[in-house]
Amino acid sequence: MTAADPPAHHAGRGFRNPHDPTLRSLRDVWRWRRTARPAPWPAWIEDPPQPPPARLGPGEIGATFIGHASFFLQIGGRCLLTDPIWSMRASPLAFAGPRRVRAPGQPLAALPGCDLLLVSHNHYDHLDLPTLRQIRRRWAPPAVTGLGNARHLAKAGIRGARELDWWEATEVAGLRVTYVPAQHFSARTPWDRNRSLWGGFVVETLAGPAACVYVAGDSGWCPHFAEIGRRFPRIDLALLPIGAYAPRDFMRTQHMDPEEAVQAHRALGARQSLGMHFGTFAGLTDEPIAEPEARLAAALAAAGRPAAEFTTLPFGATLVRPAGA
């Protein structure tokens, strides 16, 4: 590739997946919806209450599971929110679309702050305007996202979001944030498919104890995980999706199943991983609600890895681990 050539994931007016460029058309979506036989989910789950997260010092890493891909993270003494959605539906409509079967693990008011907002891509289950408006009114944090997504955040009053291409980095809120590749796609309407970029984040401390957290966003299995692991060889904690994988023939290019998530964990070389993107919104996937966690445990055991190396948190619970340990 010469200096004038575009990166492999750029495609004229939008973006593409260089690993597997397969696109699902609206016809494919309608075919899935028409023929789907989704496993029944409960109408509502009342999770046991969890203590609100305390503000941690720079020597600790904290991860509080809010639900789906939403985490409250602490690294280097800073507080972050990833793909926050507190709304009842992951949808542009208040009366239709994937619906919560459980409350967010913690209310926004229980969080000790938000110094930085990370939005991985523009799907409604990751970029939720009503929640972003609440965050802006409460904390007005700076935001980092992928190319083409700042215009969506601006609709929530979050202006000046830093847009990054894959492998680009920025320093914000006392942290270094690198936007890293994923195997996925973007769209908020039938007319803007792949016009904005999707990806994950690697967050590193700039001062004090060294710490590194990887947030995958949404991704199918791909060689990107091994490349991320090579470029960031000391990932303390990785947040990896384990759900929304069924039916497999439709979902494989956009969502990992639990067995692939274990492969991604090992390719990254992460010291510890937490599962996400499961058990929250009915209508996003066909698998049973409890299956992702059960298959994750089985896949980890089959790989001969300790259970604590890659696990899930109860909704609202917090993991605290020393930075660099």
C-alpha positions in Angstrom: 0.0 0.0 0.0 1.4 3.4 -1.0 1.0 6.6 1.1 -1.9 7.6 -1.2 -3.8 4.4 -0.8 -6.7 4.4 1.7 -6.6 1.9 4.6 -8.1 -1.5 3.9 -11.2 -0.8 6.0 -12.1 2.4 4.1 -14.6 2.0 1.2 -15.2 5.2 -0.6 -18.2 6.8 1.2 -18.0 4.4 4.1 -16.2 1.5 5.7 -15.8 -2.3 5.3 -14.5 -5.3 7.1 -11.2 -6.4 5.5 -11.4 -9.8 7.3 -14.9 -10.8 6.1 -16.7 -8.1 4.1 -20.0 -10.1 4.0 -23.0 -7.7 4.3 -26.4 -8.6 5.6 -29.1 -7.0 3.5 -32.5 -5.8 4.7 -33.9 -8.8 2.9 -31.6 -11.0 5.1 -32.9 -9.3 8.2 -36.5 -9.7 7.2 -35.9 -13.4 6.4 -34.4 -13.9 9.8 -37.3 -12.2 11.5 -39.9 -14.0 9.5 -38.4 -17.5 10.1 -36.9 -17.0 13.6 -37.8 -19.4 16.4 -36.4 -17.5 19.3 -36.1 -19.2 22.7 -38.6 -17.7 25.1 -37.2 -15.1 27.5 -38.7 -14.2 30.9 -40.9 -11.0 30.8 -38.9 -9.5 33.7 -36.0 -10.5 36.1 -35.6 -8.8 39.4 -31.8 -9.0 40.1 -30.5 -8.8 43.7 -29.4 -5.2 44.6 -25.7 -4.6 44.5 -23.7 -2.0 46.5 -22.9 1.1 44.4 -19.3 1.4 43.2 -17.0 3.4 45.3 -14.5 5.8 43.7 -11.1 4.0 43.4 -7.6 5.3 43.5 -5.1 5.2 40.6 -3.7 1.8 41.7 -6.9 -0.1 41.1 -9.0 -1.1 38.1 -12.8 -1.3 38.6 -15.5 -2.6 36.3 -19.2 -2.4 37.2 -21.6 -4.3 35.0 -24.6 -2.1 34.1 -26.0 -4.5 31.5 -25.5 -5.4 27.9 -22.4 -3.6 26.7 -22.7 -0.8 29.4 -19.9 -0.8 32.0 -18.9 1.8 34.5 -15.1 1.6 34.4 -12.4 3.0 36.7 -8.8 3.2 35.6 -6.0 5.6 36.7 -8.4 7.2 39.2 -10.7 8.2 36.3 -14.4 7.1 35.8 -15.6 6.0 32.4 -18.9 4.9 30.9 -18.9 2.5 27.9 -21.8 2.3 25.4 -24.2 3.5 28.1 -27.9 2.6 27.7 -30.3 3.0 30.6 -33.4 3.1 28.3 -36.2 0.5 28.4 -35.7 -0.2 24.7 -32.7 -0.4 22.4 -34.6 1.2 19.6 -35.5 4.6 18.0 -39.1 3.9 19.0 -40.5 4.0 22.6 -43.2 1.3 21.8 -41.3 -1.2 19.7 -37.9 -2.9 19.4 -35.7 -4.9 21.7 -37.0 -4.5 25.3 -35.2 -4.8 28.6 -36.0 -7.8 30.8 -34.1 -6.4 33.8 -33.2 -3.0 35.2 -29.8 -1.4 34.7 -27.5 -2.8 37.3 -26.9 0.6 38.9 -28.8 3.8 38.5 -26.9 6.7 37.0 -27.3 8.6 40.3 -25.4 5.8 42.1 -22.2 6.3 40.1 -19.5 8.5 41.6 -18.8 10.4 38.4 -18.0 10.2 34.7 -14.8 11.7 33.4 -14.9 10.1 30.0 -17.5 8.6 27.7 -16.7 5.9 25.1 -19.1 5.0 22.3 -18.0 2.1 20.1 -20.4 2.5 17.2 -23.9 3.8 16.3 -26.2 0.8 16.8 -29.2 1.7 19.1 -28.1 -0.8 21.8 -24.7 1.0 22.0 -25.5 4.6 21.2 -28.7 5.6 23.1 -29.6 9.3 22.8 -31.9 9.5 25.9 -29.2 8.1 28.1 -26.5 10.3 26.5 -28.6 13.3 27.3 -28.8 12.3 31.0 -25.1 11.8 31.1 -24.4 15.2 29.5 -26.7 17.0 31.9 -25.2 15.3 34.9 -21.5 15.3 34.1 -20.8 16.8 30.6 -17.8 14.4 30.0 -15.6 14.5 27.0 -16.4 11.7 24.5 -14.4 9.5 22.2 -15.9 7.5 19.3 -15.2 6.2 15.8 -15.2 8.2 12.5 -18.6 9.5 11.6 -20.3 9.1 15.0 -19.8 12.6 16.5 -22.9 13.8 14.7 -25.1 11.4 16.5 -23.6 12.3 19.9 -24.3 16.0 19.0 -28.0 15.2 18.9 -27.7 14.5 22.6 -25.9 17.8 23.2 -22.5 16.1 23.4 -20.5 18.3 21.1 -16.8 18.1 20.1 -16.6 14.3 20.5 -13.2 13.1 19.3 -13.5 10.8 16.3 -10.8 8.3 15.7 -9.9 5.9 12.9 -8.7 2.4 13.7 -5.3 2.5 15.5 -5.6 6.3 16.1 -5.1 7.5 19.7 -5.9 10.5 21.7 -5.1 11.7 25.2 -8.1 12.8 27.2 -9.1 13.0 30.9 -5.5 11.9 31.8 -5.8 8.7 29.8 -4.6 7.5 26.4 -7.4 6.0 24.3 -6.8 4.0 21.2 -9.6 3.1 18.8 -9.0 -0.5 17.6 -10.5 -2.7 14.9 -13.6 -4.9 15.2 -15.5 -7.2 12.8 -19.0 -5.6 12.8 -21.0 -2.9 10.9 -22.9 0.3 11.5 -26.4 1.7 10.7 -29.1 3.7 12.4 -31.4 3.8 9.3 -31.8 1.8 6.1 -29.9 4.4 4.3 -26.6 4.9 6.3 -25.2 1.3 6.3 -21.5 1.4 7.1 -21.2 5.2 6.7 -19.7 5.5 10.2 -17.0 3.4 11.8 -17.3 0.6 14.4 -14.5 -0.5 16.7 -13.3 -1.0 20.3 -11.1 0.8 22.7 -7.8 0.3 24.5 -7.5 2.6 27.5 -4.1 3.2 29.2 -2.9 5.2 32.1 -0.5 8.1 31.4 0.8 8.5 34.9 1.0 6.5 38.1 0.6 2.7 38.1 0.5 1.3 34.6 -2.9 -0.1 33.7 -4.6 -1.1 30.4 -8.2 -2.0 29.7 -9.6 -3.3 26.4 -13.3 -2.7 25.5 -14.3 -4.7 22.5 -17.6 -3.0 21.7 -19.3 -5.4 19.2 -17.3 -7.9 17.1 -17.4 -11.2 15.4 -14.3 -13.4 15.6 -11.5 -12.1 13.5 -7.7 -11.8 13.4 -7.9 -8.3 14.9 -7.8 -9.7 18.4 -4.3 -11.2 17.9 -3.1 -7.9 16.4 -4.5 -6.0 19.4 -2.7 -8.4 21.7 0.6 -7.9 19.9 0.3 -4.1 20.0 -0.8 -4.0 23.7 0.9 -7.0 25.3 -0.1 -6.1 28.9 -4.0 -5.9 28.9 -5.1 -6.1 32.5 -8.8 -6.5 31.8 -10.8 -7.2 28.6 -14.5 -6.7 28.1 -15.7 -9.2 25.5 -19.1 -9.9 24.0 -20.5 -13.4 24.5 -24.1 -13.1 23.4 -26.5 -12.3 20.5 -25.0 -15.1 18.3 -28.1 -17.0 17.2 -29.0 -17.9 14.6 -25.3 -18.6 13.8 -25.5 -18.4 10.0 -26.9 -14.9 10.3 -24.8 -13.6 13.3 -21.4 -15.1 12.8 -19.9 -12.1 10.9 -21.0 -9.6 13.6 -21.2 -11.3 17.0 -19.0 -13.9 18.6 -20.4 -17.0 20.3 -18.9 -17.9 23.7 -16.4 -20.4 22.3 -15.1 -17.7 19.9 -15.0 -15.2 22.8 -12.6 -17.6 24.7 -10.4 -17.7 21.5 -10.4 -13.9 21.5 -9.4 -13.8 25.2 -6.5 -16.1 24.5 -5.5 -14.2 21.4 -5.4 -11.0 23.3 -3.4 -12.4 26.1 -5.6 -10.6 28.6 -4.9 -11.2 32.3 -8.6 -11.3 32.9 -11.8 -11.0 30.8 -15.4 -10.2 31.6 -18.3 -11.2 29.4 -20.9 -8.7 28.2 -23.6 -8.2 25.5 -25.9 -10.9 26.9 -29.1 -11.3 29.0 -30.5 -7.8 28.8 -32.6 -7.0 25.8 -35.2 -9.5 24.4 -35.5 -9.5 20.7 -31.8 -9.0 19.8 -31.1 -12.7 19.4 -32.6 -16.1 19.3 -30.6 -18.0 22.0 -31.9 -18.7 25.5 -31.2 -16.0 28.0 -28.9 -18.2 30.2 -27.1 -20.0 27.4 -24.2 -17.5 26.8 -22.9 -17.8 30.4 -23.3 -21.6 30.5 -21.4 -22.0 27.2 -18.7 -19.6 28.3 -18.0 -21.6 31.4 -17.9 -24.9 29.3 -15.7 -23.4 26.7 -13.2 -22.1 29.3 -13.1 -25.5 31.0 -12.6 -27.2 27.6 -9.6 -24.9 27.0 -8.2 -25.8 30.4 -8.3 -22.3 31.7 -9.3 -21.3 35.3 -12.9 -20.2 35.6 -11.9 -16.8 37.1 -9.8 -15.9 34.1 -12.9 -15.2 32.0 -16.2 -14.8 33.8 -19.3 -12.6 34.1 -20.5 -10.3 36.8 -23.9 -10.2 38.4 -25.8 -7.3 37.0 -24.8 -4.2 39.1 -21.8 -5.9 40.6 -18.2 -4.5 40.6 -14.9 -6.2 40.0 -11.9 -4.5 41.6 -8.3 -5.7 40.7 -4.9 -4.1 41.2 -3.4 -2.3 38.2 -0.7 -4.3 36.6 -1.3 -7.4 38.8 
